[in-house]
Amino acid sequence: MSPQPLPPRAVGVTRATRATVAAAAVTAAIAEDRALAQQWLEQAQAEPPVLGDEGGEWTRQLAVFHVWQGDADAGWAQLQTLVGGPELPHPALRALQPFYDAMYGEVPAYRAYLAKVEAEQ
């Protein structure tokens, strides 16, 4: 049974559920349904939440979406908006480095950022 896409601007999709919609885009990307993934992505990006609202989770989901779509550079660019701030402080980045290395290890901007963080310690 294939998932049913949301109609454009679905009723009830509010700022409070944008991260959930972004997660649906990730799920469709993992399932290799590019058309459905794109539709969910457009829904998620229609009205991004404000950081602190649930924007951190929304941003993380979109970063993972890009990785699953084969664009780790775009994923890191998305995630980097959180790095160093309250949503993803440097100690958390270092603690989760094996996870992030698996996703972004080939991205030159990620490696450069890690080198900068290490140099500042």
C-alpha positions as CSV (number, residue, x, y, z in Angstrom):
1,M,0.0,0.0,0.0
2,S,1.6,3.3,-1.1
3,P,1.3,6.4,1.1
4,Q,-1.2,9.0,-0.1
5,P,0.3,12.4,-0.7
6,L,-1.0,15.5,0.9
7,P,-3.0,17.8,-1.4
8,P,-1.4,21.2,-1.9
9,R,-1.7,23.3,1.2
10,A,-3.5,20.6,3.1
11,V,-5.9,21.7,5.8
12,G,-4.4,21.3,9.2
13,V,-0.8,21.6,8.2
14,T,0.4,24.3,10.4
15,R,3.7,25.7,11.6
16,A,3.4,23.3,14.5
17,T,3.5,20.3,12.2
18,R,6.2,21.3,9.7
19,A,8.8,19.0,11.2
20,T,6.4,16.1,10.8
21,V,5.8,17.0,7.2
22,A,9.6,17.3,6.7
23,A,9.9,13.8,8.2
24,A,7.4,12.5,5.7
25,A,9.6,13.8,2.9
26,V,12.5,11.9,4.4
27,T,10.4,8.7,4.6
28,A,9.4,9.1,1.0
29,A,13.0,9.7,0.0
30,I,14.1,6.6,1.9
31,A,11.4,4.6,0.1
32,E,12.9,6.0,-3.2
33,D,9.6,7.7,-4.2
34,R,11.1,10.8,-5.5
35,A,7.9,12.4,-6.7
36,L,6.2,11.9,-3.4
37,A,9.3,13.1,-1.5
38,Q,9.4,16.3,-3.6
39,Q,5.7,16.9,-2.9
40,W,6.2,16.5,0.9
41,L,9.3,18.7,0.7
42,E,7.3,21.4,-1.0
43,Q,4.7,21.2,1.8
44,A,7.4,21.4,4.4
45,Q,9.1,24.4,2.9
46,A,5.8,26.2,2.3
47,E,5.9,27.8,5.7
48,P,9.0,27.0,7.6
49,P,8.7,27.1,11.4
50,V,10.6,29.8,13.4
51,L,13.7,28.5,15.0
52,G,12.9,27.6,18.6
53,D,9.3,26.9,17.5
54,E,10.3,23.5,16.1
55,G,12.6,24.9,13.5
56,G,15.6,22.8,14.7
57,E,13.8,19.6,14.1
58,W,12.5,20.9,10.7
59,T,16.0,21.8,9.7
60,R,17.4,18.4,10.8
61,Q,14.8,16.6,8.8
62,L,15.5,18.6,5.7
63,A,19.2,18.0,6.1
64,V,18.6,14.2,6.2
65,F,16.2,14.6,3.3
66,H,19.0,16.0,1.1
67,V,21.4,13.2,2.2
68,W,18.8,10.6,1.1
69,Q,18.3,12.4,-2.2
70,G,22.1,12.0,-2.7
71,D,23.1,15.6,-2.0
72,A,25.2,15.6,1.2
73,D,26.5,19.0,0.4
74,A,23.0,20.5,0.5
75,G,22.3,18.5,3.7
76,W,25.3,19.9,5.5
77,A,24.4,23.4,4.3
78,Q,21.0,23.0,5.8
79,L,22.3,21.5,9.1
80,Q,25.1,24.1,9.4
81,T,22.5,26.8,10.1
82,L,22.0,25.1,13.5
83,V,25.6,24.2,14.3
84,G,27.2,26.3,17.1
85,G,23.9,27.6,18.3
86,P,21.5,26.3,21.0
87,E,19.9,23.7,18.6
88,L,23.3,22.0,18.0
89,P,26.1,23.3,20.1
90,H,29.7,22.3,19.3
91,P,29.9,19.7,22.2
92,A,26.8,18.0,20.8
93,L,28.4,18.1,17.3
94,R,31.5,16.5,18.6
95,A,29.6,13.9,20.7
96,L,27.6,12.8,17.6
97,Q,30.6,13.1,15.2
98,P,30.5,9.5,14.1
99,F,26.9,9.9,13.1
100,Y,27.6,13.2,11.2
101,D,30.8,11.8,9.7
102,A,28.7,9.0,8.2
103,M,26.3,11.5,6.6
104,Y,28.6,14.4,5.7
105,G,32.2,13.0,5.9
106,E,32.8,13.5,2.2
107,V,31.6,17.1,2.3
108,P,34.5,19.6,2.2
109,A,32.6,22.3,4.1
110,Y,31.8,19.8,6.9
111,R,35.4,18.7,7.2
112,A,36.6,22.4,7.2
113,Y,34.0,23.3,9.9
114,L,35.2,20.4,12.1
115,A,38.8,21.5,11.7
116,K,37.8,25.0,12.7
117,V,36.0,23.7,15.8
118,E,38.9,21.5,16.8
119,A,41.4,24.4,16.3
120,E,39.3,26.6,18.6
121,Q,39.4,24.1,21.5
